[in-house]
Amino acid sequence: MAISNHRLVQLKDGKITFRWKDYRHGNRVRLMTLDAAELIRRFLPHVLPQGFMRLRHYGFLANRDRAHKLAQCRTLLNQTDVMDSASQESQDWKTRYEALTGDSLSVCPVCQQGRMICVETLAAPFRKRTRRRSRPRIDSS
């Protein structure tokens, strides 16, 4: 139950009202009112302790030994690699893009005749990353 500030609607008499999406009934947005203690009880299991990391991939897509597990999946499904790793390493990304899509990045996309050449590569300007936080919209009346 991840909840962001824009979903909070009202705080009144120790009860919190928030929006939630009802997937069971056509993705309708509904309101739910809970005691503050009950909301915290439901929310806290989703907060990780300090030093823990949220896992996004597990099983055969986990980072550890992924290549071996995917190869085993392909074997079990009787599939072969589109390109073997030796030829993949020898090709640059433009050649691989052309082999996969059939579109050449060196041909002009407008006239389909001229050749595109790299004149200059511009470095992206360094920007200080700031984290924007939305202000909670809570009606405490």
C-alpha positions in Angstrom: 0.0 0.0 0.0 2.2 2.8 -1.2 0.6 6.1 -0.7 1.7 9.5 -1.9 0.7 13.0 -0.8 -1.6 13.7 -3.7 -3.8 10.8 -2.7 -4.5 12.2 0.8 -7.8 14.0 0.9 -8.7 14.9 4.5 -7.6 14.6 8.1 -10.3 15.1 10.6 -10.8 13.8 14.2 -7.9 11.4 13.9 -9.3 9.8 10.7 -7.6 10.0 7.4 -9.4 10.0 4.0 -7.5 9.0 0.9 -8.1 8.0 -2.7 -7.5 4.4 -3.9 -8.1 2.6 -7.1 -10.6 -0.2 -7.1 -9.2 -2.6 -9.7 -11.9 -5.2 -9.1 -14.7 -2.8 -10.2 -13.3 -1.2 -13.4 -10.4 0.8 -11.9 -12.8 3.3 -10.3 -11.2 5.8 -7.9 -12.8 5.6 -4.5 -12.3 7.2 -1.1 -11.5 5.3 2.1 -11.4 6.7 5.6 -9.3 5.0 8.3 -8.2 5.7 11.8 -4.7 7.1 11.8 -3.4 4.1 13.7 -4.9 1.7 11.2 -3.4 3.6 8.2 0.0 3.5 9.8 -0.4 -0.2 10.6 -1.2 -0.9 7.0 1.5 1.4 5.7 4.5 0.4 7.8 5.0 -3.1 6.4 5.9 -1.4 3.1 8.7 0.6 4.7 12.1 -1.1 4.5 14.5 -1.0 7.5 17.6 1.0 7.1 20.2 -0.8 5.0 17.7 -3.1 3.2 17.2 -2.8 -0.6 14.0 -3.3 -2.4 14.2 -6.2 -4.9 12.8 -5.6 -8.3 14.0 -8.7 -10.1 14.1 -12.2 -8.7 14.0 -15.7 -10.0 15.6 -16.2 -13.4 15.8 -12.4 -13.9 17.8 -11.8 -10.8 21.2 -10.3 -11.4 23.1 -13.2 -9.9 23.7 -15.8 -12.7 21.1 -14.3 -15.0 22.9 -15.3 -18.2 23.1 -19.0 -17.1 19.4 -19.0 -16.0 18.2 -17.4 -19.3 20.3 -19.9 -21.3 18.6 -22.7 -19.3 15.2 -21.2 -20.0 16.0 -21.0 -23.7 17.1 -24.7 -23.7 13.9 -25.8 -21.9 11.8 -23.8 -24.4 13.8 -25.1 -27.4 14.8 -21.6 -28.3 18.1 -20.4 -29.7 19.9 -17.0 -29.3 19.2 -14.5 -32.0 22.9 -13.7 -32.1 25.6 -15.6 -30.4 27.7 -13.6 -27.9 30.9 -13.7 -30.0 29.3 -11.9 -33.0 27.4 -9.6 -30.7 30.6 -8.3 -29.1 32.3 -7.7 -32.4 29.4 -5.5 -33.7 28.8 -2.0 -32.6 25.4 -0.8 -31.5 24.5 0.7 -34.8 25.2 -2.5 -36.7 23.1 -4.5 -34.1 20.3 -1.9 -34.4 20.2 -2.4 -38.2 20.3 -6.2 -37.9 17.4 -6.2 -35.4 15.1 -3.5 -37.0 16.2 -3.4 -40.7 16.6 0.4 -40.4 20.0 2.0 -40.9 21.0 4.8 -38.6 23.5 6.1 -41.2 20.9 6.8 -43.8 19.0 10.1 -43.7 15.5 9.4 -42.2 13.9 12.2 -44.4 15.2 11.6 -48.0 16.5 7.9 -47.5 19.5 8.7 -49.7 22.0 10.9 -47.9 24.4 9.6 -45.3 24.3 10.7 -41.7 27.7 11.4 -40.2 28.6 12.4 -36.6 30.0 16.0 -36.7 30.2 16.6 -33.0 29.0 15.0 -29.7 27.6 17.4 -27.2 28.0 16.6 -23.5 25.0 17.1 -21.4 25.3 20.0 -19.0 25.8 19.0 -15.3 22.7 19.7 -13.3 22.4 19.4 -9.6 19.7 16.9 -8.9 17.0 18.2 -6.6 14.2 16.1 -5.3 10.8 17.6 -5.7 8.2 16.7 -3.2 4.6 17.5 -3.7 2.9 19.3 -0.9 0.2 17.3 0.9 -3.3 18.5 0.1 -5.0 17.8 3.4 -8.2 19.5 4.5 -7.9 19.6 8.3 -11.2 21.4 8.9 
